[in-house]
Amino acid sequence: HFFGYLWTMQLFIALMHFAIASSVAQWYFAPRVNGKKELDSPVKTAFKLSYGKHFGTMVFGSLVVAIAEAVRMMVEYMTEQMKKQNPGNPAVKFLSCLLKCCARCIENCLKYITKNAYIFTAMFGYSFLPACYKLFSFLKDSPLTITMAQSLGGIIIKLGRGFVVVFSVVCTFALMEYVSPWNESVESPYLVLVIVFLLALVISTIFFEVFGMSMNTLIMCFIADMQMN
């Protein structure tokens, strides 16, 4: 049942990633008529494609990630048991650290591959394995462009997420301390600040996930456009 939960959660994430990638790809490759792009409900079309034509791709990709997550959790559990049975043993500590590092690395690599494979499914209509092959082909042809753009985008996403959270918390604190009637009615601002921090973190994470997926899709669309035209 727990593995089913992992698989289901990854399937929802895969559908979200595909919907964003498909919407952005439709916008990028939309034909121009009189200087304006012709688009017919790209988000609606993306959901139709994800649930109708490419649902099997999402299921298979999410299964791969769910297996990696389950293996990583099993490795972490086993290493914790090893350390409990052999406290203070440096060899056990080294082995457990090595196993957890490898499991986490494999999981992150598979997440990166599947997430970007959905972009090629959205762009070209490939199933999962051909989309992965196309991803590696792009990485081989334009490694510097993709690496630099995605690394810069990752920095922007982290900075943006941090700015949203800090700005929200600071503004809330200023309102409750210096603005009437909150400065008179609220005795302690700390519980409110914790709630605002959590809400800002969740909302900013979702928003910048959309931003990051859109940016990655635009990078791949740009490279595909250069190759085709």
Secondary structure, DSSP 8 states (H G I E B T S, - for coil): -HHHHHHHHHHHHHHHHHHHHHHHHHHHH--EETTEE--S-HHHHHHHIIIIISHHHHHHHHHHHHHHHHHHHHHHHHHHHHHHHSTT-HHHHHHHHHHHHHHHHHHHHHHHHHHHHHHHHHHH---HHHHHHHHHHHHHHSHHHHHHHHHHHHHHHHHHHHHHHHHHHHHHHHHHHHSTTHHHH-S--HHHHHHHHHHHHHHHHHHHHHHHHHHHHHHHHHHHHHHH-
